[in-house]
Amino acid sequence: MTRQLRYTPVALTIGTFLAASFALCVAWDAVFPDWAMRRAWEPLLPGFSWLSIGTFLLGLAEAFLYGFWLALVVPAARWTSQRLDTDHQSARSTA
């Protein structure tokens, strides 16, 4: 029997990963401004603009929250898996 993923740990993991990635990209932009990623962040993170402590914290929080949105795949995958298992079992019982 396989162990099912729970939403909260997955959401926290993805959110932390996205927030850390955002922070690393901001640091990269500060060190290498010619290769800046800020043009990619501004349309993806509402209210984010380059760069103050307030907008950095806002971008960090938004990146973290995107992780919770992305983790909605977990309950959707669980529902789909259960649905397919039910359909598969009912097909086997009628055969």
Secondary structure, 3 states (H helix, E strand, C coil): CCCCCCHHHHHHHHHHHHHHHHHHHHHHHHHCHHHCCHHHHHHHCCCCCCCCHHHHHHHHHHHHHHHHHHCCHHHHHHHHHHHHHHHHHHHHHHC
